[in-house]
């Protein structure tokens, strides 16, 4: 039995149903490795020693490459002094100053651990600031795994979402209808900066929609919240809606700004400083200095390197190469979203059997892609990595073409998709 | 200007109202340092170089002494391989197996980051498992900073607590009344293992109360949840209610089981495995391997060393010495709770001015005590440390006696206490 199979069997005994959450491979082709043994640069190794060029980047945290030397050095240096202590290190102030200096709309910062901490805090601060209750959330957007927002609501009560009103992302009439429904009780509007929902094409924001959301908040006093946990610093060195020239009142950050060390943040403007000051928010490890040191080192590279332009160039190379390779084998693929955060779906693939077939043939070749979740490029990838990916894709498309009649939909996925 | 004062001023600009959460010194005497520069063993140093024997232990995470060598080595070794990756390390399975082997009631584990993650997940799993809604929570108990439980409910809505019913901890008739109020809709009862509420004496559980809670859950199918985030592994090498021979269905853990590395856990029995499997719970950093490596190293020491007996012996030495010293100067102090998690309050001190006066005189002498929150001893403390604490306390009590007429209540604290 492989190490991976043995670990899966044991995990099934000591976790409720094996590995849970976003890293579970239950909704991926069977060939996907569940457990990893090592990560370095753009690569991960599974517990059986297979190496993969990793287009998931730990689902976001890996921005610069795993174990980026200056970030690792900052963590080691801080751990040698002190991490979680009876009071924060002075670098907490330095990190808040850095974030406020880098992010155009921000006058203050609160650091936390999970992305969900930051989005939930954004909701709470909005309610505390406005004294109102309704929060507008786009249908299908992921904002975390708390009762008010988790996408699979087992154990969640209607009351947990009593004052959540749904609207359609990027659809101004739908947003306006939700605002009317909120009446004079609108506390905030939360939006992903781009549409990066699972299972569907990604979408960039219509500037008119983003501006209208800003205008509504200005008119009503509600808070405009951008959930930049997934896309933050992947699209810009500022809040992602700086690309459409719209400043939110609050923005939630996480995943990659410490290149994998556990830290998230809520950033806000002076407008809601008092509301933020009134909310009690804390966690046992929120003031740990090692993750803050990693954030300072990561943000220095964000400011001083071409990591972003490099990632975009690689993404363009990948998108062009994959499009050509797919066409050569008669596949029509939809590559959506920013090139450095690609989503790749197949035309005519309602039950995802083609996408799963292709992803499986790629992972077996050592390229870890995802058949229904947006992917991420990291700055440690090289043009040669992308060339190798395109060559492997060409071979995988060819094999897939021959195997089309044998493809079957994935049982667990079918269940989720209804 | 001292470094500490300068950092406070800057923090007030880039955080909503300076340092927030449980590490804020806003509700402590002015002499308390807000920012720390270093931690080692039983000591912390503030940013101006002053050293303190630290009786807060980072509010719990420091169990064995800051920077315990074998834990630090495990973290460094794991960071050199990989931490947050596209999939968990195999040591996640090893850690879940370890927790299940050590904790009597547990058949499975889910690892997370914040203590609040674990307690909130316990609530959600209880509701998912039972299909019922009501959760019984003791008045004044701290279970985290989420909308359903935060002690300062700015930004929280009545709906967030619509199905929370309050009872009095350790009071069986009150518990039974709350159960009657829940009717046939009881999902769970959550209890701290000991009463360790802020501002009041601590209390050990009456075994009859704990047994009655177990019996009610057995009769109704509700989940019995022990919130061991703060006291776990401080009282026993098993769930803290093993001391009264009561097994919960779920227990929440955090703070100290990785000796300061960020990790928490929900442990559960087979009875609610299916409910747990149905709940979607995840976080960007929950599967990071460095904190898991730290947990494995910490739990090895928990099993193989006399850390617990050593902490209890130090606690007994401290309690006896402080009682004598206080009496010598005509003060009546109440030292409550387990000796290794002491709460120290003064008789006749309704507005806490005496306690604040004493704590201030201790912190100036280099002993970081807390005037209204339970404290923690760590295994790195020595009998000589405790002797030094008692000698300093004797001097501080003497000075306090002379200064009694000048003591004033603390303005921010008075506001909180109403």
HADDOCK unambig.tbl for C-alpha pairs under 7 A between the chains (distance, minus, plus):
assign (segid A and resid 7 and name CA) (segid B and resid 90 and name CA) 6.61 0.50 0.50
assign (segid A and resid 7 and name CA) (segid B and resid 93 and name CA) 6.87 0.50 0.50
assign (segid A and resid 10 and name CA) (segid B and resid 93 and name CA) 6.83 0.50 0.50
assign (segid A and resid 11 and name CA) (segid B and resid 93 and name CA) 5.55 0.50 0.50
assign (segid A and resid 14 and name CA) (segid B and resid 96 and name CA) 5.83 0.50 0.50
assign (segid A and resid 14 and name CA) (segid B and resid 97 and name CA) 5.93 0.50 0.50
assign (segid A and resid 14 and name CA) (segid B and resid 107 and name CA) 6.31 0.50 0.50
assign (segid A and resid 14 and name CA) (segid B and resid 108 and name CA) 4.23 0.50 0.50
assign (segid A and resid 14 and name CA) (segid B and resid 109 and name CA) 6.05 0.50 0.50
assign (segid A and resid 15 and name CA) (segid B and resid 108 and name CA) 4.77 0.50 0.50
assign (segid A and resid 15 and name CA) (segid B and resid 109 and name CA) 5.18 0.50 0.50
assign (segid A and resid 15 and name CA) (segid B and resid 110 and name CA) 6.17 0.50 0.50
assign (segid A and resid 16 and name CA) (segid B and resid 108 and name CA) 5.92 0.50 0.50
assign (segid A and resid 16 and name CA) (segid B and resid 273 and name CA) 5.20 0.50 0.50
assign (segid A and resid 16 and name CA) (segid B and resid 274 and name CA) 6.90 0.50 0.50
assign (segid A and resid 16 and name CA) (segid B and resid 276 and name CA) 5.94 0.50 0.50
assign (segid A and resid 16 and name CA) (segid B and resid 277 and name CA) 4.98 0.50 0.50
assign (segid A and resid 17 and name CA) (segid B and resid 277 and name CA) 5.46 0.50 0.50
assign (segid A and resid 21 and name CA) (segid B and resid 280 and name CA) 6.20 0.50 0.50
assign (segid A and resid 21 and name CA) (segid B and resid 281 and name CA) 5.52 0.50 0.50
assign (segid A and resid 21 and name CA) (segid B and resid 282 and name CA) 4.58 0.50 0.50
assign (segid A and resid 22 and name CA) (segid B and resid 282 and name CA) 6.34 0.50 0.50
assign (segid A and resid 23 and name CA) (segid B and resid 86 and name CA) 6.72 0.50 0.50
assign (segid A and resid 23 and name CA) (segid B and resid 87 and name CA) 5.27 0.50 0.50
assign (segid A and resid 34 and name CA) (segid B and resid 87 and name CA) 5.92 0.50 0.50
assign (segid A and resid 35 and name CA) (segid B and resid 87 and name CA) 5.39 0.50 0.50
assign (segid A and resid 35 and name CA) (segid B and resid 88 and name CA) 5.25 0.50 0.50
assign (segid A and resid 35 and name CA) (segid B and resid 89 and name CA) 5.37 0.50 0.50
assign (segid A and resid 35 and name CA) (segid B and resid 90 and name CA) 5.85 0.50 0.50
assign (segid A and resid 36 and name CA) (segid B and resid 87 and name CA) 5.66 0.50 0.50
assign (segid A and resid 36 and name CA) (segid B and resid 88 and name CA) 5.85 0.50 0.50
assign (segid A and resid 36 and name CA) (segid B and resid 89 and name CA) 4.97 0.50 0.50
assign (segid A and resid 36 and name CA) (segid B and resid 90 and name CA) 6.95 0.50 0.50
assign (segid A and resid 37 and name CA) (segid B and resid 89 and name CA) 5.54 0.50 0.50
assign (segid A and resid 38 and name CA) (segid B and resid 81 and name CA) 5.12 0.50 0.50
assign (segid A and resid 38 and name CA) (segid B and resid 82 and name CA) 5.02 0.50 0.50
assign (segid A and resid 39 and name CA) (segid B and resid 81 and name CA) 6.40 0.50 0.50
assign (segid A and resid 39 and name CA) (segid B and resid 82 and name CA) 4.98 0.50 0.50
assign (segid A and resid 39 and name CA) (segid B and resid 85 and name CA) 6.63 0.50 0.50
assign (segid A and resid 56 and name CA) (segid B and resid 86 and name CA) 6.42 0.50 0.50
assign (segid A and resid 57 and name CA) (segid B and resid 86 and name CA) 6.23 0.50 0.50
assign (segid A and resid 58 and name CA) (segid B and resid 84 and name CA) 6.37 0.50 0.50
assign (segid A and resid 58 and name CA) (segid B and resid 85 and name CA) 4.54 0.50 0.50
assign (segid A and resid 58 and name CA) (segid B and resid 86 and name CA) 3.86 0.50 0.50
assign (segid A and resid 59 and name CA) (segid B and resid 86 and name CA) 6.50 0.50 0.50
assign (segid A and resid 81 and name CA) (segid B and resid 38 and name CA) 5.13 0.50 0.50
assign (segid A and resid 81 and name CA) (segid B and resid 39 and name CA) 6.40 0.50 0.50
assign (segid A and resid 82 and name CA) (segid B and resid 38 and name CA) 5.01 0.50 0.50
assign (segid A and resid 82 and name CA) (segid B and resid 39 and name CA) 4.97 0.50 0.50
assign (segid A and resid 84 and name CA) (segid B and resid 58 and name CA) 6.37 0.50 0.50
assign (segid A and resid 84 and name CA) (segid B and resid 260 and name CA) 5.86 0.50 0.50
assign (segid A and resid 85 and name CA) (segid B and resid 39 and name CA) 6.63 0.50 0.50
assign (segid A and resid 85 and name CA) (segid B and resid 58 and name CA) 4.55 0.50 0.50
assign (segid A and resid 86 and name CA) (segid B and resid 23 and name CA) 6.73 0.50 0.50
assign (segid A and resid 86 and name CA) (segid B and resid 56 and name CA) 6.40 0.50 0.50
assign (segid A and resid 86 and name CA) (segid B and resid 57 and name CA) 6.23 0.50 0.50
assign (segid A and resid 86 and name CA) (segid B and resid 58 and name CA) 3.86 0.50 0.50
assign (segid A and resid 86 and name CA) (segid B and resid 59 and name CA) 6.52 0.50 0.50
assign (segid A and resid 87 and name CA) (segid B and resid 23 and name CA) 5.26 0.50 0.50
assign (segid A and resid 87 and name CA) (segid B and resid 34 and name CA) 5.93 0.50 0.50
assign (segid A and resid 87 and name CA) (segid B and resid 35 and name CA) 5.41 0.50 0.50
assign (segid A and resid 87 and name CA) (segid B and resid 36 and name CA) 5.68 0.50 0.50
assign (segid A and resid 88 and name CA) (segid B and resid 35 and name CA) 5.26 0.50 0.50
assign (segid A and resid 88 and name CA) (segid B and resid 36 and name CA) 5.87 0.50 0.50
assign (segid A and resid 89 and name CA) (segid B and resid 35 and name CA) 5.36 0.50 0.50
assign (segid A and resid 89 and name CA) (segid B and resid 36 and name CA) 4.96 0.50 0.50
assign (segid A and resid 89 and name CA) (segid B and resid 37 and name CA) 5.55 0.50 0.50
assign (segid A and resid 90 and name CA) (segid B and resid 7 and name CA) 6.62 0.50 0.50
assign (segid A and resid 90 and name CA) (segid B and resid 35 and name CA) 5.82 0.50 0.50
assign (segid A and resid 90 and name CA) (segid B and resid 36 and name CA) 6.93 0.50 0.50
assign (segid A and resid 90 and name CA) (segid B and resid 37 and name CA) 7.00 0.50 0.50
assign (segid A and resid 93 and name CA) (segid B and resid 7 and name CA) 6.87 0.50 0.50
assign (segid A and resid 93 and name CA) (segid B and resid 10 and name CA) 6.84 0.50 0.50
assign (segid A and resid 93 and name CA) (segid B and resid 11 and name CA) 5.57 0.50 0.50
assign (segid A and resid 96 and name CA) (segid B and resid 14 and name CA) 5.83 0.50 0.50
assign (segid A and resid 97 and name CA) (segid B and resid 14 and name CA) 5.94 0.50 0.50
assign (segid A and resid 107 and name CA) (segid B and resid 14 and name CA) 6.30 0.50 0.50
assign (segid A and resid 108 and name CA) (segid B and resid 14 and name CA) 4.24 0.50 0.50
assign (segid A and resid 108 and name CA) (segid B and resid 15 and name CA) 4.76 0.50 0.50
assign (segid A and resid 108 and name CA) (segid B and resid 16 and name CA) 5.90 0.50 0.50
assign (segid A and resid 109 and name CA) (segid B and resid 14 and name CA) 6.04 0.50 0.50
assign (segid A and resid 109 and name CA) (segid B and resid 15 and name CA) 5.16 0.50 0.50
assign (segid A and resid 110 and name CA) (segid B and resid 15 and name CA) 6.17 0.50 0.50
assign (segid A and resid 114 and name CA) (segid B and resid 283 and name CA) 5.87 0.50 0.50
assign (segid A and resid 114 and name CA) (segid B and resid 284 and name CA) 6.50 0.50 0.50
assign (segid A and resid 115 and name CA) (segid B and resid 284 and name CA) 6.98 0.50 0.50
assign (segid A and resid 124 and name CA) (segid B and resid 155 and name CA) 4.61 0.50 0.50
assign (segid A and resid 124 and name CA) (segid B and resid 156 and name CA) 6.47 0.50 0.50
assign (segid A and resid 125 and name CA) (segid B and resid 155 and name CA) 6.03 0.50 0.50
assign (segid A and resid 127 and name CA) (segid B and resid 155 and name CA) 4.75 0.50 0.50
assign (segid A and resid 128 and name CA) (segid B and resid 154 and name CA) 5.52 0.50 0.50
assign (segid A and resid 128 and name CA) (segid B and resid 155 and name CA) 3.89 0.50 0.50
assign (segid A and resid 145 and name CA) (segid B and resid 280 and name CA) 6.78 0.50 0.50
assign (segid A and resid 145 and name CA) (segid B and resid 281 and name CA) 5.66 0.50 0.50
assign (segid A and resid 145 and name CA) (segid B and resid 282 and name CA) 6.26 0.50 0.50
assign (segid A and resid 150 and name CA) (segid B and resid 280 and name CA) 6.98 0.50 0.50
assign (segid A and resid 152 and name CA) (segid B and resid 280 and name CA) 5.82 0.50 0.50
assign (segid A and resid 154 and name CA) (segid B and resid 128 and name CA) 5.52 0.50 0.50
assign (segid A and resid 154 and name CA) (segid B and resid 278 and name CA) 6.08 0.50 0.50
assign (segid A and resid 154 and name CA) (segid B and resid 279 and name CA) 5.22 0.50 0.50
assign (segid A and resid 155 and name CA) (segid B and resid 124 and name CA) 4.61 0.50 0.50
assign (segid A and resid 155 and name CA) (segid B and resid 125 and name CA) 6.02 0.50 0.50
assign (segid A and resid 155 and name CA) (segid B and resid 127 and name CA) 4.75 0.50 0.50
assign (segid A and resid 155 and name CA) (segid B and resid 128 and name CA) 3.88 0.50 0.50
assign (segid A and resid 155 and name CA) (segid B and resid 279 and name CA) 6.63 0.50 0.50
assign (segid A and resid 156 and name CA) (segid B and resid 124 and name CA) 6.46 0.50 0.50
assign (segid A and resid 159 and name CA) (segid B and resid 159 and name CA) 5.29 0.50 0.50
assign (segid A and resid 159 and name CA) (segid B and resid 160 and name CA) 6.63 0.50 0.50
assign (segid A and resid 160 and name CA) (segid B and resid 159 and name CA) 6.63 0.50 0.50
assign (segid A and resid 160 and name CA) (segid B and resid 160 and name CA) 5.79 0.50 0.50
assign (segid A and resid 255 and name CA) (segid B and resid 284 and name CA) 6.05 0.50 0.50
assign (segid A and resid 260 and name CA) (segid B and resid 84 and name CA) 5.86 0.50 0.50
assign (segid A and resid 262 and name CA) (segid B and resid 285 and name CA) 5.59 0.50 0.50
assign (segid A and resid 273 and name CA) (segid B and resid 16 and name CA) 5.19 0.50 0.50
assign (segid A and resid 274 and name CA) (segid B and resid 16 and name CA) 6.90 0.50 0.50
assign (segid A and resid 276 and name CA) (segid B and resid 16 and name CA) 5.95 0.50 0.50
assign (segid A and resid 277 and name CA) (segid B and resid 16 and name CA) 5.00 0.50 0.50
assign (segid A and resid 277 and name CA) (segid B and resid 17 and name CA) 5.45 0.50 0.50
assign (segid A and resid 278 and name CA) (segid B and resid 154 and name CA) 6.08 0.50 0.50
assign (segid A and resid 279 and name CA) (segid B and resid 154 and name CA) 5.21 0.50 0.50
assign (segid A and resid 279 and name CA) (segid B and resid 155 and name CA) 6.61 0.50 0.50
assign (segid A and resid 280 and name CA) (segid B and resid 21 and name CA) 6.21 0.50 0.50
assign (segid A and resid 280 and name CA) (segid B and resid 145 and name CA) 6.77 0.50 0.50
assign (segid A and resid 280 and name CA) (segid B and resid 150 and name CA) 6.99 0.50 0.50
assign (segid A and resid 280 and name CA) (segid B and resid 152 and name CA) 5.84 0.50 0.50
assign (segid A and resid 281 and name CA) (segid B and resid 21 and name CA) 5.53 0.50 0.50
assign (segid A and resid 281 and name CA) (segid B and resid 145 and name CA) 5.66 0.50 0.50
assign (segid A and resid 282 and name CA) (segid B and resid 21 and name CA) 4.58 0.50 0.50
assign (segid A and resid 282 and name CA) (segid B and resid 22 and name CA) 6.33 0.50 0.50
assign (segid A and resid 282 and name CA) (segid B and resid 145 and name CA) 6.26 0.50 0.50
assign (segid A and resid 283 and name CA) (segid B and resid 114 and name CA) 5.87 0.50 0.50
assign (segid A and resid 284 and name CA) (segid B and resid 114 and name CA) 6.51 0.50 0.50
assign (segid A and resid 284 and name CA) (segid B and resid 115 and name CA) 6.98 0.50 0.50
assign (segid A and resid 284 and name CA) (segid B and resid 255 and name CA) 6.07 0.50 0.50
assign (segid A and resid 285 and name CA) (segid B and resid 262 and name CA) 5.57 0.50 0.50
